[in-house]
């Protein structure tokens, strides 16, 4: 069974640096530090075989099995890797071997075996996963931390890192990088601690970030709790996407790990550590929610609900507009504009709603708001032009544009090449030019617009007007230069 939350997209404008840092650390450890361990393991296995230690321990193990009424299960009794890893999985035999109960002084082989076993241990300690992996039967406290950053192979690494990114960034964005890192490392250590309890006699090294990642999964399910999240599930050949409260994932994840632990007790996958990590993470989530609520980013938690509400409002507004119920659509669009005040599509919808009452204050305010939008992309500029054209013919009893807005629009239309509209506004400004300080700049901009449009004859009167009306101004000097260029 596979359950993966796929509720949010990674925002690269605010990347989860702690999560990505952990991924980088794991990758670097695997490719830089663990890269030579295969060679070192082969050297240890060569010593195991060549020294005669393998034959001694294999024969002793087979005799021990016969004494217990069991049969030896070695596919290739001359393969040192198979012999070594088969023996260390027999915990009862390994405990007695370690304690000196297999090769005794009375048996005559003790000193020689002891020297070879000490050398073999030294050889194995050069292998990274063996030395720094978590071996409960031969416990080193430091390995509670180091085993979190080691992996048994590229597939093991990739699988863990995918889950770390998918779940880790959600937790990090909810509680912040420092608390995320602390809970991640603590979760990994405590999951390893549980491993010491349930597998106290295991000699096989435990490696991997899965215990810490399981803690993040438990933490995630509690932090997001009643938030309806989207997740992918796969059971056998069946798979789909489902939206449900996040807390449902906790018993599903935990139940699967416990069931797998029971069914696949001999597996190399450490289901017990996963279950412990999930439990630790869930407890940590409860502690954060109850004792550190100020550390929880509620806006991030509730973002999908907000987005869903916005999607529903947009759909409702579109439906009401299709039904021509503009009065009902108006408050819905206004509610959306509170969150997205410069969204051109929402502003266009607002204009659609307001224009049915051309004599209303709402209509005039809506038009003023849209015409005052800063110059931006073509969508905004097209909206401003369309609304202005509509307003000139529809406004009742007449348009209500301030002098500042008239100047702004005249300059905007001149720069954007909407020269007919710019000329209309210039005709309003010129008779009252003493009230419009931007008039000389407007005339130059209008002239340059005509020049760009390939109509210098329309540009020349405006330039001459600037020179005549404002002879000592900077704009007049500019007008003279433009005139010379036109001629």
C-alpha positions in Angstrom: 0.0 0.0 0.0 1.3 3.5 -0.9 -0.1 6.7 0.5 1.5 10.0 -0.7 0.2 13.5 0.1 0.2 15.6 -3.1 -1.7 18.6 -1.7 0.7 21.5 -2.5 3.1 22.5 -5.2 6.6 23.5 -4.2 7.0 27.3 -4.3 10.5 28.0 -5.6 10.1 31.6 -4.6 10.2 30.5 -1.0 12.0 27.1 -1.1 12.1 24.8 1.9 15.8 25.3 2.5 16.0 22.8 5.5 14.3 20.0 3.5 16.5 20.6 0.5 19.6 20.8 2.8 18.8 17.4 4.3 18.3 15.9 0.8 21.7 17.4 -0.2 23.4 16.0 2.9 22.0 12.5 2.3 23.1 12.6 -1.3 26.6 13.8 -0.5 27.1 11.2 2.2 26.0 8.5 -0.2 28.1 9.5 -3.2 31.1 10.9 -1.4 31.5 9.0 1.9 29.8 5.7 1.0 31.2 5.5 -2.5 34.2 3.5 -1.5 32.6 1.1 0.9 31.9 -1.6 -1.6 35.7 -1.9 -2.2 36.3 -2.0 1.6 33.6 -4.6 2.1 35.2 -6.7 -0.6 38.5 -6.4 1.1 37.0 -7.5 4.4 35.3 -10.4 2.7 38.5 -11.4 1.1 40.2 -11.5 4.5 37.2 -13.4 5.9 37.8 -16.1 3.3 41.6 -16.2 3.0 42.3 -16.2 6.7 40.2 -19.3 7.2 37.9 -17.5 9.6 34.9 -18.0 7.2 35.4 -21.8 7.2 35.8 -21.9 11.0 32.6 -19.9 11.7 30.6 -21.6 8.9 31.5 -25.1 10.3 30.7 -24.0 13.8 27.4 -22.5 12.7 26.4 -25.6 10.8 27.2 -27.8 13.8 25.2 -25.4 16.0 22.3 -25.7 13.7 22.4 -29.5 13.8 22.5 -29.4 17.6 19.4 -27.3 17.5 17.7 -29.7 15.1 17.8 -27.3 12.2 19.3 -27.5 8.7 21.9 -25.2 7.2 20.5 -22.9 4.4 23.5 -21.7 2.5 23.1 -21.4 -1.3 26.9 -21.2 -1.8 28.9 -22.2 1.2 32.1 -20.8 -0.4 30.7 -17.3 -0.9 32.1 -15.2 1.9 29.3 -12.5 1.6 26.6 -15.2 1.8 28.2 -16.9 4.8 28.9 -13.6 6.7 25.4 -12.1 6.2 23.7 -15.5 6.8 25.5 -15.9 10.1 24.9 -12.4 11.4 21.2 -12.8 10.9 21.2 -15.8 13.3 21.1 -13.6 16.4 21.2 -16.5 18.9 24.4 -17.9 17.3 26.0 -14.4 17.0 25.4 -13.6 20.6 27.1 -16.8 21.7 29.9 -16.2 19.2 30.5 -12.7 20.5 30.4 -13.9 24.1 33.1 -16.6 23.5 30.7 -19.5 23.9 31.2 -21.0 20.5 35.1 -21.2 20.3 36.2 -21.9 23.8 39.8 -22.3 25.2 39.1 -26.0 25.7 38.3 -26.4 22.0 41.9 -25.4 21.0 40.8 -22.8 18.5 40.1 -19.9 20.7 43.3 -17.8 20.5 43.5 -18.1 16.8 39.8 -17.4 16.2 40.0 -14.5 18.6 42.8 -12.9 16.7 41.1 -13.4 13.3 37.8 -12.2 14.6 39.4 -9.0 16.0 41.0 -8.3 12.6 37.7 -9.0 10.8 36.0 -6.5 13.1 38.7 -4.0 12.3 38.2 -4.6 8.5 34.4 -4.3 8.8 34.7 -1.0 10.8 36.3 0.5 7.7 33.0 -0.1 5.9 30.8 3.0 6.4 27.4 1.3 6.7 28.8 -1.3 9.1 30.7 1.2 11.4 28.1 4.0 11.5 24.9 2.0 10.9 22.8 1.2 14.0 23.6 -2.3 15.4 21.6 -2.8 18.6 23.6 -5.9 19.6 26.9 -4.0 19.3 25.6 -0.5 20.2 27.4 2.7 19.8 25.3 5.8 20.9 26.7 7.9 18.1 25.1 5.6 15.5 21.6 6.7 16.7 22.4 9.9 14.8 24.7 8.8 12.0 22.5 5.9 10.7 19.9 8.5 9.7 22.2 9.8 6.9 23.3 6.4 5.5 21.6 4.3 2.8 21.9 0.8 1.5 21.7 1.6 -2.2 20.7 4.2 -4.8 17.1 2.9 -4.8 16.9 3.1 -1.0 18.2 6.7 -1.2 15.9 7.8 -4.0 12.8 6.4 -2.3 13.6 8.1 1.0 14.4 11.4 -0.6 11.2 11.5 -2.6 9.2 11.0 0.6 11.4 13.6 2.4 10.6 16.2 -0.2 6.9 15.4 -0.5 6.3 15.4 3.3 9.2 17.4 4.6 8.6 20.6 2.8 4.9 20.6 4.0 6.1 20.3 7.6 8.9 22.8 7.2 6.5 25.5 5.7 4.1 24.9 8.6 6.4 25.1 11.6 9.6 26.7 10.2 13.0 25.4 9.4 14.6 25.3 13.0 11.7 23.4 14.5 11.5 21.1 11.5 15.2 20.2 11.7 14.9 19.6 15.4 11.9 17.3 15.1 13.4 15.5 12.1 16.6 14.6 13.9 14.8 13.8 17.2 12.4 11.6 15.3 15.2 9.7 13.6 17.1 9.2 17.0 13.9 8.1 18.8 13.0 5.7 16.0 16.5 4.3 16.3 15.9 4.0 20.1 12.8 2.0 19.5 14.9 -0.3 17.3 17.2 -0.9 20.2 14.3 -2.2 22.2 12.5 -4.3 19.7 15.6 -5.7 18.0 18.1 -5.7 20.9 20.0 -8.7 19.6 20.3 -7.7 15.9 23.8 -7.5 14.5 22.7 -6.4 11.0 23.3 -2.6 10.7 20.2 -0.5 10.3 20.6 2.5 8.0 18.4 5.0 6.3 16.4 8.2 6.9 13.1 6.4 6.9 12.6 6.6 10.7 13.1 10.3 10.6 10.9 10.7 7.6 8.2 8.5 9.3 8.3 11.0 12.2 7.7 13.8 9.7 4.7 11.8 8.3 3.3 11.5 11.8 3.9 15.1 12.5 2.3 16.1 9.2 -0.9 14.1 9.8 -1.4 15.8 13.2 -0.4 19.3 12.1 -2.8 19.2 9.1 -5.3 17.1 11.1 -8.8 18.2 9.9 -7.5 19.9 6.7 -8.8 18.1 3.7 -5.7 17.2 1.7 -5.3 15.5 -1.6 -3.2 12.3 -1.6 -2.3 9.5 -4.0 -3.0 6.0 -3.0 -2.1 2.6 -4.5 -3.3 -0.8 -3.3 -2.2 -3.6 -5.6 -3.2 -2.6 -9.1 -5.7 0.0 -7.8 -4.7 3.6 -7.6 -6.4 7.0 -7.5 -6.4 10.5 -6.0 -8.5 11.2 -2.9 -9.2 14.3 -0.8 -9.7 13.6 2.9 -8.7 15.0 6.4 -5.0 14.5 6.9 -5.5 12.8 10.2 -6.9 9.8 8.4 -3.4 9.1 7.0 -2.0 8.4 10.5 -3.9 5.2 11.3 -3.5 4.0 7.7 0.3 4.6 7.7 0.7 3.2 11.2 -1.6 0.2 10.6 0.3 -0.7 7.4 3.7 -0.6 9.2 2.4 -2.7 12.1 0.8 -5.2 9.7 4.0 -5.4 7.6 6.1 -5.9 10.7 3.9 -8.9 11.7 3.7 -10.4 8.2 7.3 -9.8 7.0 9.3 -10.2 10.2 12.4 -11.4 8.3 12.4 -8.5 5.9 15.3 -6.1 5.5 12.8 -3.2 5.8 12.6 -1.9 9.4 8.9 -1.6 9.8 9.3 -1.3 13.6 11.4 1.8 13.2 8.8 3.2 10.8 6.0 2.6 13.2 8.0 4.2 16.1 8.8 7.2 13.9 5.2 7.7 13.0 4.2 7.5 16.7 7.0 9.9 17.8 6.0 12.4 15.1 2.4 12.3 16.0 3.2 12.9 19.7 5.5 15.7 18.6 2.7 17.2 16.5 0.3 17.2 19.5 3.0 18.9 21.6 3.6 21.6 19.0 -0.1 22.3 18.5 -0.9 22.5 22.2 2.3 24.1 23.6 3.8 26.0 20.7 0.7 27.1 18.7 2.5 30.4 17.8 5.0 28.4 15.8 2.3 27.0 13.5 1.8 28.9 10.2 -2.0 28.8 10.1 -2.1 30.7 6.8 -0.1 27.9 5.1 -2.2 25.2 6.7 -5.4 26.8 5.5 -4.2 27.8 2.1 -6.0 24.9 0.3 -9.3 25.8 2.0 -8.8 29.4 1.0 -8.0 28.4 -2.6 -11.0 26.1 -2.7 -13.3 28.9 -1.4 -11.8 31.3 -4.0 -12.4 28.7 -6.8 -16.0 28.3 -5.6 -16.5 32.1 -5.5 -15.1 32.4 -9.1 -17.4 29.7 -10.3 -20.4 31.3 -8.6 -19.5 34.7 -10.0 -19.2 33.3 -13.5 -22.5 31.4 -13.2 -24.4 34.6 -12.0 -22.9 36.6 -14.8 -24.0 34.0 -17.3 -27.5 34.3 -15.8 -27.2 38.1 -16.1 -27.8 38.4 -12.3 -25.3 41.3 -12.0 -26.5 42.6 -8.7 -25.9 39.2 -7.0 -22.6 38.7 -8.7 -21.2 42.1 -7.5 -20.5 41.2 -3.8 -19.0 37.9 -4.8 -16.5 39.6 -7.2 -15.8 42.3 -4.6 -15.0 39.6 -2.1 -12.5 38.0 -4.5 -10.9 41.4 -5.2 -10.2 41.9 -1.5 -7.6 39.1 -1.9 -6.5 40.0 -5.5 -7.1 43.7 -5.9 -5.2 44.0 -9.3 -6.5 40.9 -11.0 -7.6 42.1 -14.5 -10.2 39.4 -15.0 -11.8 40.2 -11.7 -11.8 43.9 -12.4 -13.4 43.2 -15.8 -16.1 41.2 -14.0 -16.6 44.0 -11.5 -17.1 46.4 -14.4 -19.6 44.1 -16.0 -21.6 44.2 -12.8 -21.4 47.9 -12.2 -22.1 49.1 -15.8 -25.8 48.1 -15.7 -26.3 51.1 -13.4 -24.4 53.9 -15.3 -25.8 56.6 -13.0 -24.8 54.9 -9.8 -21.9 55.9 -7.5 -20.7 52.3 -7.6 -20.3 52.5 -11.4 -18.3 55.7 -11.3 -16.1 54.4 -8.4 -15.5 51.1 -10.2 -14.5 52.9 -13.4 -12.2 55.3 -11.5 -10.6 52.3 -9.8 -9.9 50.5 -13.0 -8.7 53.6 -14.9 -6.3 54.3 -12.1 -4.6 50.9 -12.4 -0.8 51.2 -12.9 0.5 50.6 -16.3 1.4 46.9 -16.6 1.0 44.1 -19.1 -1.2 44.2 -22.2 -4.2 42.6 -20.3 -4.4 45.6 -17.9 -3.8 48.1 -20.6 -6.5 46.6 -22.8 -8.9 46.6 -19.8 -8.2 50.3 -19.1 -8.8 51.2 -22.8 -12.1 49.2 -23.0 -13.5 50.6 -19.8 -12.5 54.2 -20.8 -14.3 53.8 -24.2 -17.4 52.4 -22.5 -17.4 55.0 -19.8 -17.4 57.9 -22.3 -20.6 56.8 -23.9 -22.4 55.2 -20.9 -21.7 57.4 -17.9 -24.7 59.3 -16.6 -25.3 62.1 -16.4 -21.6 62.6 -17.5 -18.1 61.1 -16.8 -16.6 62.0 -13.4 -12.8 62.0 -13.9 -10.5 64.0 -11.8 -7.9 66.3 -13.4 -5.1 64.0 -12.2 -6.7 60.9 -13.7 -7.4 62.8 -17.0 -3.7 63.7 -17.3 -2.6 60.2 -16.3 -4.8 58.6 -18.9 -3.8 61.1 -21.7 -0.1 60.3 -21.1 -0.9 56.5 -20.9 -2.8 56.5 -24.1 -0.1 58.6 -25.8 2.6 56.1 -24.8 0.5 53.1 -25.7 -0.4 54.4 -29.2 -4.1 54.9 -28.4 -3.9 58.3 -30.0 -7.6 59.0 -30.7 -8.3 58.7 -27.0 -5.3 60.7 -26.1 -6.4 63.5 -28.4 -9.9 63.5 -26.8 -8.3 64.0 -23.4 -5.9 66.6 -24.6 -8.8 68.6 -26.0 -10.3 68.6 -22.5 -6.9 69.6 -20.9 -5.7 72.4 -23.3 -8.5 75.0 -22.6 -7.7 74.6 -18.9 -4.0 74.0 -19.2 -3.2 76.3 -16.2 -4.8 73.6 -14.0 -2.9 70.8 -15.6 0.9 71.1 -14.9 1.7 68.0 -17.0 0.3 69.6 -20.2 3.7 70.3 -22.0 4.8 66.8 -21.3 1.5 65.4 -22.6 1.8 67.4 -25.8 5.3 66.1 -26.4 4.2 62.5 -25.7 1.3 62.9 -28.0 3.5 64.2 -30.8 6.0 61.4 -30.3 3.1 58.9 -30.5 2.0 60.3 -33.9 5.6 60.2 -35.0 6.0 56.5 -34.0 2.7 55.9 -35.9 4.3 57.3 -39.1 2.2 60.5 -39.1 4.6 63.5 -38.6 2.1 65.9 -39.9 -0.1 65.2 -36.8 2.9 65.5 -34.5 4.2 68.9 -35.7 1.3 71.1 -34.4 1.6 69.7 -30.9 5.4 70.4 -30.9 4.9 73.9 -32.1 2.2 74.4 -29.5 4.6 73.5 -26.7 7.3 75.9 -28.1 4.7 78.7 -28.3 3.0 78.2 -24.9 6.0 77.1 -22.9 9.1 78.6 -24.7 11.5 78.4 -21.8 10.6 74.9 -20.6 12.6 71.7 -20.8 9.7 70.3 -22.8 10.0 73.1 -25.4 13.7 72.3 -25.9 12.7 68.6 -26.3 10.0 69.7 -28.8 12.6 71.6 -30.8 14.9 68.5 -31.0 12.0 66.3 -32.1 11.0 68.9 -34.7 14.5 68.9 -36.1 14.5 65.1 -36.2 11.1 65.1 -38.0 12.4 67.5 -40.7 
